[in-house]
Amino acid sequence: MEHPGVKDAAVTAWERNQGEKYLAAYIVPRGPIRPPSDRLQSFIREMLPDYMVPSTFMFANSLPVTNGKLDRQALPEPDGGRPELSTAYAAPTNEIETALVSIWEKILDVRPIGINDNFFDLGGHSLSATRVVSRIFTRYQFEMPLQSLFQSPTIVEMAAVITEYQEKPLDKSRLSAIVDELSSMSEAEAERLVSETIRPSAKK
C-alpha cells in the first residue's frame, strides 16, 4: 500500500503443483498505468523478508467486498499467465533456450516465459532453484553450480552458462548423487544451502 502506484491491495496464499504454497497479491492501481510486477517485488523486498514477498501479482479495478469487508473467498486463483513485467517477452532462439523455457514453465507454473525474464521475478525461490538445477543435471549431464542461477537469473544468461559448462562432463555416479540430494531437499534445506553458498559471497 505504500507504493505510489498502488491504491488498494490484498495478499493471500495459494497452492501450486506438489502442494507448494505461494503468496499472490491483488493490486488496484492508483492510475491508468499498472506498476510492473518485478518493480513491485523489488519495492517490497526493501521492507520485508523474501518469504513474505508475493510471487504472483494480479491487477483489478477493485477488490471484492462483502458487508464492508474484503471477501478473500472471492479473490480469483492465479491462472499461471505471464506477469506484467518491465521486460518485454522474447521467444527462445535455440535448443538450449527452448529446453530451459520448458523447464522453468513446468517448475514455476507460469506461461509463457521469455528468455529475458528474471527467474525470481517470475516467482522463483530457493527450492524451485534447486529443482531447476536438478533438471539441468539430468538433461545435460554436467554439474551446474546452484549459485549460477542466482548470478545468471535469465534464460539467456543460463543458456550461456550451460554452453560454457558443457565441455566439463561430470562423472555419472556423482551426477546421480547430486540429483538425489537436490530432489530430496526441503524448502528449509534449500534456503540454508543458498545462505551458505550464495549470500556470503554477495556480501563481499
CYANA upper distance limits for C-alpha pairs under 8 A (distance plus 0.5 A):
  1 MET  CA      6 VAL  CA      6.32
  1 MET  CA      7 LYS  CA      7.25
  1 MET  CA      8 ASP  CA      6.79
  1 MET  CA      9 ALA  CA      6.84
  2 GLU  CA      6 VAL  CA      7.80
  3 HIS  CA     40 LEU  CA      8.22
  3 HIS  CA     43 PHE  CA      7.97
  4 PRO  CA     30 ARG  CA      8.05
  5 GLY  CA     29 PRO  CA      6.24
  5 GLY  CA     30 ARG  CA      5.66
  5 GLY  CA     31 GLY  CA      7.43
  5 GLY  CA     34 ARG  CA      7.70
  5 GLY  CA     35 PRO  CA      6.63
  6 VAL  CA     27 ILE  CA      7.19
  6 VAL  CA     28 VAL  CA      6.61
  6 VAL  CA     29 PRO  CA      5.12
  6 VAL  CA     30 ARG  CA      5.51
  6 VAL  CA     35 PRO  CA      8.41
  7 LYS  CA     27 ILE  CA      8.15
  7 LYS  CA     28 VAL  CA      5.99
  7 LYS  CA     29 PRO  CA      5.79
  7 LYS  CA     30 ARG  CA      4.92
  8 ASP  CA     27 ILE  CA      6.57
  8 ASP  CA     28 VAL  CA      5.45
  8 ASP  CA     29 PRO  CA      7.55
  8 ASP  CA     30 ARG  CA      8.31
  8 ASP  CA     62 SER  CA      8.28
  8 ASP  CA     63 LEU  CA      8.25
  9 ALA  CA     25 ALA  CA      7.47
  9 ALA  CA     26 TYR  CA      5.96
  9 ALA  CA     27 ILE  CA      5.14
  9 ALA  CA     28 VAL  CA      6.57
  9 ALA  CA     63 LEU  CA      8.17
 10 ALA  CA     25 ALA  CA      6.25
 10 ALA  CA     26 TYR  CA      5.69
 10 ALA  CA     27 ILE  CA      7.35
 10 ALA  CA     63 LEU  CA      8.43
 11 VAL  CA     23 LEU  CA      7.14
 11 VAL  CA     24 ALA  CA      6.12
 11 VAL  CA     25 ALA  CA      4.88
 11 VAL  CA     26 TYR  CA      6.69
 11 VAL  CA     54 PRO  CA      8.02
 12 THR  CA     23 LEU  CA      6.21
 12 THR  CA     24 ALA  CA      6.09
 12 THR  CA     25 ALA  CA      7.19
 12 THR  CA     72 ARG  CA      8.06
 13 ALA  CA     21 LYS  CA      7.12
 13 ALA  CA     22 TYR  CA      6.11
 13 ALA  CA     23 LEU  CA      5.02
 13 ALA  CA     24 ALA  CA      6.66
 14 TRP  CA     21 LYS  CA      6.08
 14 TRP  CA     22 TYR  CA      6.01
 14 TRP  CA     23 LEU  CA      6.81
 14 TRP  CA     24 ALA  CA      7.66
 14 TRP  CA     77 GLU  CA      8.02
 15 GLU  CA     19 GLY  CA      6.03
 15 GLU  CA     20 GLU  CA      5.83
 15 GLU  CA     21 LYS  CA      4.83
 15 GLU  CA     22 TYR  CA      6.64
 16 ARG  CA     20 GLU  CA      5.88
 16 ARG  CA     21 LYS  CA      6.88
 16 ARG  CA     22 TYR  CA      7.96
 16 ARG  CA    109 ASP  CA      8.11
 17 ASN  CA    109 ASP  CA      8.31
 22 TYR  CA     54 PRO  CA      7.63
 22 TYR  CA     55 SER  CA      7.11
 23 LEU  CA     52 MET  CA      8.15
 23 LEU  CA     53 VAL  CA      7.74
 23 LEU  CA     54 PRO  CA      5.03
 23 LEU  CA     55 SER  CA      6.33
 23 LEU  CA     56 THR  CA      7.18
 24 ALA  CA     54 PRO  CA      5.75
 24 ALA  CA     55 SER  CA      6.65
 24 ALA  CA     56 THR  CA      5.16
 24 ALA  CA     57 PHE  CA      6.29
 24 ALA  CA     58 MET  CA      7.96
 24 ALA  CA     78 PRO  CA      7.95
 25 ALA  CA     54 PRO  CA      6.41
 25 ALA  CA     55 SER  CA      8.42
 25 ALA  CA     56 THR  CA      6.63
 25 ALA  CA     57 PHE  CA      5.24
 25 ALA  CA     58 MET  CA      6.66
 26 TYR  CA     57 PHE  CA      6.42
 26 TYR  CA     58 MET  CA      5.34
 26 TYR  CA     59 PHE  CA      6.23
 26 TYR  CA     60 ALA  CA      7.60
 26 TYR  CA     63 LEU  CA      8.19
 27 ILE  CA     57 PHE  CA      7.54
 27 ILE  CA     58 MET  CA      6.52
 27 ILE  CA     59 PHE  CA      5.23
 27 ILE  CA     60 ALA  CA      6.67
 28 VAL  CA     59 PHE  CA      6.37
 28 VAL  CA     60 ALA  CA      5.79
 28 VAL  CA     61 ASN  CA      6.09
 28 VAL  CA     62 SER  CA      6.28
 28 VAL  CA     63 LEU  CA      7.77
 29 PRO  CA     33 ILE  CA      7.74
 29 PRO  CA     34 ARG  CA      6.26
 29 PRO  CA     35 PRO  CA      7.93
 29 PRO  CA     59 PHE  CA      7.79
 29 PRO  CA     60 ALA  CA      8.19
 29 PRO  CA     61 ASN  CA      8.00
 34 ARG  CA     59 PHE  CA      8.32
 35 PRO  CA     39 ARG  CA      7.43
 35 PRO  CA     40 LEU  CA      7.30
 36 PRO  CA     40 LEU  CA      6.93
 36 PRO  CA     84 GLU  CA      5.94
 36 PRO  CA     85 LEU  CA      5.29
 36 PRO  CA     86 SER  CA      5.94
 37 SER  CA     41 GLN  CA      6.72
 37 SER  CA     56 THR  CA      8.29
 37 SER  CA     57 PHE  CA      6.61
 37 SER  CA     83 PRO  CA      7.05
 37 SER  CA     84 GLU  CA      6.20
 37 SER  CA     85 LEU  CA      5.91
 37 SER  CA     86 SER  CA      8.12
 37 SER  CA    121 ASP  CA      7.91
 38 ASP  CA     42 SER  CA      6.75
 38 ASP  CA     85 LEU  CA      6.23
 38 ASP  CA     86 SER  CA      7.35
 38 ASP  CA    121 ASP  CA      5.71
 39 ARG  CA     43 PHE  CA      6.63
 39 ARG  CA     85 LEU  CA      8.41
 39 ARG  CA     86 SER  CA      8.04
 40 LEU  CA     44 ILE  CA      6.72
 41 GLN  CA     45 ARG  CA      6.57
 41 GLN  CA     53 VAL  CA      7.11
 41 GLN  CA     54 PRO  CA      7.74
 41 GLN  CA     55 SER  CA      8.45
 41 GLN  CA    121 ASP  CA      7.76
 42 SER  CA     46 GLU  CA      7.13
 43 PHE  CA     47 MET  CA      7.98
 44 ILE  CA     48 LEU  CA      6.51
 44 ILE  CA     53 VAL  CA      6.95
 45 ARG  CA     49 PRO  CA      6.87
 45 ARG  CA     50 ASP  CA      7.02
 45 ARG  CA     53 VAL  CA      7.07
 48 LEU  CA     52 MET  CA      6.72
 48 LEU  CA     53 VAL  CA      7.36
 49 PRO  CA     53 VAL  CA      7.42
 54 PRO  CA    123 GLY  CA      8.14
 55 SER  CA    121 ASP  CA      7.80
 55 SER  CA    122 LEU  CA      7.16
 55 SER  CA    123 GLY  CA      4.53
 55 SER  CA    124 GLY  CA      7.89
 56 THR  CA     78 PRO  CA      8.00
 56 THR  CA     83 PRO  CA      7.70
 56 THR  CA    122 LEU  CA      7.90
 56 THR  CA    123 GLY  CA      6.90
 57 PHE  CA     83 PRO  CA      7.36
 58 MET  CA     78 PRO  CA      7.88
 58 MET  CA     83 PRO  CA      8.38
 63 LEU  CA     70 LEU  CA      7.55
 63 LEU  CA     75 LEU  CA      8.25
 64 PRO  CA     70 LEU  CA      6.48
 64 PRO  CA     71 ASP  CA      5.95
 64 PRO  CA     72 ARG  CA      8.04
 64 PRO  CA     74 ALA  CA      6.75
 64 PRO  CA     75 LEU  CA      7.41
 65 VAL  CA     69 LYS  CA      5.72
 65 VAL  CA     70 LEU  CA      5.01
 65 VAL  CA     71 ASP  CA      5.53
 66 THR  CA     70 LEU  CA      6.86
 66 THR  CA     71 ASP  CA      6.17
 71 ASP  CA     75 LEU  CA      7.61
 80 GLY  CA    109 ASP  CA      6.30
 80 GLY  CA    110 VAL  CA      5.07
 80 GLY  CA    111 ARG  CA      6.76
 81 GLY  CA    110 VAL  CA      6.03
 81 GLY  CA    111 ARG  CA      5.70
 81 GLY  CA    112 PRO  CA      7.34
 82 ARG  CA    110 VAL  CA      6.37
 82 ARG  CA    111 ARG  CA      5.88
 82 ARG  CA    112 PRO  CA      6.16
 82 ARG  CA    113 ILE  CA      7.08
 82 ARG  CA    122 LEU  CA      8.34
 83 PRO  CA    122 LEU  CA      7.63
 87 THR  CA    116 ASN  CA      7.49
 87 THR  CA    117 ASP  CA      7.09
 88 ALA  CA    114 GLY  CA      8.40
 88 ALA  CA    116 ASN  CA      8.36
 89 TYR  CA    113 ILE  CA      7.83
 89 TYR  CA    114 GLY  CA      5.38
 89 TYR  CA    115 ILE  CA      7.98
 89 TYR  CA    116 ASN  CA      7.75
 89 TYR  CA    117 ASP  CA      7.97
 90 ALA  CA    114 GLY  CA      5.25
 90 ALA  CA    115 ILE  CA      6.19
 90 ALA  CA    116 ASN  CA      7.10
 91 ALA  CA    113 ILE  CA      8.46
 91 ALA  CA    114 GLY  CA      5.97
 91 ALA  CA    115 ILE  CA      6.66
 92 PRO  CA     97 GLU  CA      5.72
 92 PRO  CA     98 THR  CA      5.84
 92 PRO  CA    101 VAL  CA      8.02
 92 PRO  CA    114 GLY  CA      7.52
 92 PRO  CA    115 ILE  CA      6.34
 93 THR  CA     97 GLU  CA      7.03
 93 THR  CA     98 THR  CA      7.74
 94 ASN  CA     98 THR  CA      6.68
 95 GLU  CA     99 ALA  CA      6.64
 96 ILE  CA    100 LEU  CA      6.66
 96 ILE  CA    159 ALA  CA      6.50
 97 GLU  CA    101 VAL  CA      6.61
 97 GLU  CA    115 ILE  CA      7.50
 97 GLU  CA    155 ILE  CA      6.61
 97 GLU  CA    156 VAL  CA      7.29
 97 GLU  CA    159 ALA  CA      6.45
 98 THR  CA    102 SER  CA      6.87
 99 ALA  CA    103 ILE  CA      6.83
100 LEU  CA    104 TRP  CA      6.59
100 LEU  CA    155 ILE  CA      7.02
100 LEU  CA    159 ALA  CA      8.12
101 VAL  CA    105 GLU  CA      6.51
101 VAL  CA    113 ILE  CA      6.71
101 VAL  CA    114 GLY  CA      7.88
101 VAL  CA    115 ILE  CA      7.81
101 VAL  CA    155 ILE  CA      7.51
102 SER  CA    106 LYS  CA      6.79
103 ILE  CA    107 ILE  CA      6.80
103 ILE  CA    132 VAL  CA      7.32
103 ILE  CA    135 ARG  CA      7.75
104 TRP  CA    108 LEU  CA      6.24
104 TRP  CA    109 ASP  CA      8.25
104 TRP  CA    110 VAL  CA      8.38
104 TRP  CA    113 ILE  CA      8.13
104 TRP  CA    132 VAL  CA      7.48
105 GLU  CA    109 ASP  CA      5.71
105 GLU  CA    110 VAL  CA      5.66
105 GLU  CA    111 ARG  CA      6.37
105 GLU  CA    112 PRO  CA      7.70
105 GLU  CA    113 ILE  CA      7.14
106 LYS  CA    110 VAL  CA      7.95
107 ILE  CA    128 SER  CA      7.16
107 ILE  CA    131 ARG  CA      7.89
107 ILE  CA    132 VAL  CA      7.82
108 LEU  CA    122 LEU  CA      7.85
108 LEU  CA    123 GLY  CA      7.33
108 LEU  CA    124 GLY  CA      7.08
108 LEU  CA    128 SER  CA      7.87
110 VAL  CA    122 LEU  CA      7.95
113 ILE  CA    117 ASP  CA      7.24
114 GLY  CA    155 ILE  CA      8.06
115 ILE  CA    154 THR  CA      6.76
115 ILE  CA    155 ILE  CA      5.07
115 ILE  CA    156 VAL  CA      5.98
116 ASN  CA    154 THR  CA      5.91
116 ASN  CA    155 ILE  CA      6.69
116 ASN  CA    156 VAL  CA      6.79
117 ASP  CA    121 ASP  CA      7.84
117 ASP  CA    122 LEU  CA      7.91
117 ASP  CA    154 THR  CA      6.06
117 ASP  CA    155 ILE  CA      7.66
118 ASN  CA    122 LEU  CA      6.99
118 ASN  CA    153 PRO  CA      5.84
118 ASN  CA    154 THR  CA      5.36
118 ASN  CA    155 ILE  CA      8.41
119 PHE  CA    123 GLY  CA      7.43
119 PHE  CA    124 GLY  CA      5.92
119 PHE  CA    153 PRO  CA      5.78
119 PHE  CA    154 THR  CA      6.50
120 PHE  CA    124 GLY  CA      4.79
120 PHE  CA    125 HIS  CA      6.76
120 PHE  CA    153 PRO  CA      7.80
124 GLY  CA    128 SER  CA      6.38
124 GLY  CA    129 ALA  CA      7.20
125 HIS  CA    129 ALA  CA      6.48
126 SER  CA    130 THR  CA      7.03
126 SER  CA    187 GLU  CA      7.63
126 SER  CA    190 ALA  CA      6.12
126 SER  CA    191 GLU  CA      5.90
126 SER  CA    194 VAL  CA      7.15
127 LEU  CA    131 ARG  CA      7.06
127 LEU  CA    185 MET  CA      8.23
127 LEU  CA    186 SER  CA      7.77
127 LEU  CA    187 GLU  CA      5.66
127 LEU  CA    190 ALA  CA      5.76
127 LEU  CA    191 GLU  CA      7.45
128 SER  CA    132 VAL  CA      6.80
129 ALA  CA    133 VAL  CA      6.83
129 ALA  CA    146 LEU  CA      7.91
129 ALA  CA    149 LEU  CA      7.55
130 THR  CA    134 SER  CA      6.58
130 THR  CA    146 LEU  CA      7.31
130 THR  CA    182 LEU  CA      6.55
130 THR  CA    183 SER  CA      8.32
130 THR  CA    190 ALA  CA      7.45
131 ARG  CA    135 ARG  CA      6.74
131 ARG  CA    182 LEU  CA      7.45
131 ARG  CA    183 SER  CA      7.34
132 VAL  CA    136 ILE  CA      6.77
133 VAL  CA    137 PHE  CA      6.68
133 VAL  CA    144 MET  CA      7.19
133 VAL  CA    145 PRO  CA      8.26
133 VAL  CA    146 LEU  CA      6.91
133 VAL  CA    149 LEU  CA      8.42
134 SER  CA    138 THR  CA      6.85
134 SER  CA    178 ILE  CA      8.29
134 SER  CA    179 VAL  CA      5.93
134 SER  CA    182 LEU  CA      6.76
134 SER  CA    183 SER  CA      7.52
135 ARG  CA    139 ARG  CA      6.63
136 ILE  CA    140 TYR  CA      6.25
136 ILE  CA    141 GLN  CA      7.97
136 ILE  CA    142 PHE  CA      8.32
136 ILE  CA    144 MET  CA      8.02
137 PHE  CA    141 GLN  CA      5.61
137 PHE  CA    142 PHE  CA      6.00
137 PHE  CA    143 GLU  CA      6.53
137 PHE  CA    144 MET  CA      7.46
137 PHE  CA    175 LEU  CA      7.40
137 PHE  CA    179 VAL  CA      7.39
138 THR  CA    175 LEU  CA      8.43
138 THR  CA    179 VAL  CA      7.86
140 TYR  CA    166 GLN  CA      7.92
141 GLN  CA    169 PRO  CA      7.21
141 GLN  CA    170 LEU  CA      6.95
141 GLN  CA    172 LYS  CA      8.15
141 GLN  CA    175 LEU  CA      7.58
142 PHE  CA    165 TYR  CA      7.69
142 PHE  CA    166 GLN  CA      7.22
142 PHE  CA    168 LYS  CA      7.28
142 PHE  CA    169 PRO  CA      5.68
142 PHE  CA    170 LEU  CA      5.32
142 PHE  CA    175 LEU  CA      7.67
143 GLU  CA    165 TYR  CA      8.39
143 GLU  CA    169 PRO  CA      8.14
143 GLU  CA    170 LEU  CA      6.58
143 GLU  CA    175 LEU  CA      7.59
144 MET  CA    148 SER  CA      7.53
144 MET  CA    162 ILE  CA      8.03
144 MET  CA    165 TYR  CA      7.76
145 PRO  CA    149 LEU  CA      8.30
146 LEU  CA    150 PHE  CA      7.86
146 LEU  CA    194 VAL  CA      8.45
147 GLN  CA    151 GLN  CA      6.68
147 GLN  CA    194 VAL  CA      8.20
147 GLN  CA    197 THR  CA      7.39
147 GLN  CA    198 ILE  CA      6.34
148 SER  CA    152 SER  CA      6.14
148 SER  CA    153 PRO  CA      8.30
148 SER  CA    158 MET  CA      7.98
148 SER  CA    161 VAL  CA      8.03
149 LEU  CA    153 PRO  CA      5.59
149 LEU  CA    158 MET  CA      7.31
150 PHE  CA    198 ILE  CA      8.12
152 SER  CA    157 GLU  CA      5.56
152 SER  CA    158 MET  CA      6.09
152 SER  CA    161 VAL  CA      8.41
153 PRO  CA    157 GLU  CA      7.20
153 PRO  CA    158 MET  CA      7.22
154 THR  CA    158 MET  CA      6.54
155 ILE  CA    159 ALA  CA      6.40
156 VAL  CA    160 ALA  CA      6.92
157 GLU  CA    161 VAL  CA      6.95
158 MET  CA    162 ILE  CA      6.73
159 ALA  CA    163 THR  CA      6.67
160 ALA  CA    164 GLU  CA      6.76
161 VAL  CA    165 TYR  CA      6.66
162 ILE  CA    166 GLN  CA      6.37
163 THR  CA    167 GLU  CA      8.30
165 TYR  CA    169 PRO  CA      8.34
170 LEU  CA    174 ARG  CA      7.50
170 LEU  CA    175 LEU  CA      6.87
171 ASP  CA    175 LEU  CA      6.70
172 LYS  CA    176 SER  CA      6.68
173 SER  CA    177 ALA  CA      6.89
174 ARG  CA    178 ILE  CA      6.67
175 LEU  CA    179 VAL  CA      6.69
176 SER  CA    180 ASP  CA      6.67
177 ALA  CA    181 GLU  CA      6.65
178 ILE  CA    182 LEU  CA      6.69
179 VAL  CA    183 SER  CA      6.51
180 ASP  CA    184 SER  CA      6.77
181 GLU  CA    185 MET  CA      7.04
185 MET  CA    189 GLU  CA      6.28
185 MET  CA    190 ALA  CA      6.61
186 SER  CA    190 ALA  CA      6.68
187 GLU  CA    191 GLU  CA      6.63
188 ALA  CA    192 ARG  CA      6.68
189 GLU  CA    193 LEU  CA      6.66
190 ALA  CA    194 VAL  CA      6.76
191 GLU  CA    195 SER  CA      6.67
192 ARG  CA    196 GLU  CA      6.70
193 LEU  CA    197 THR  CA      6.57
194 VAL  CA    198 ILE  CA      5.75
194 VAL  CA    199 ARG  CA      7.27
195 SER  CA    199 ARG  CA      5.56
195 SER  CA    200 PRO  CA      7.46
196 GLU  CA    200 PRO  CA      6.97
197 THR  CA    201 SER  CA      7.69
198 ILE  CA    202 ALA  CA      6.84
199 ARG  CA    203 LYS  CA      6.94
200 PRO  CA    204 LYS  CA      7.56
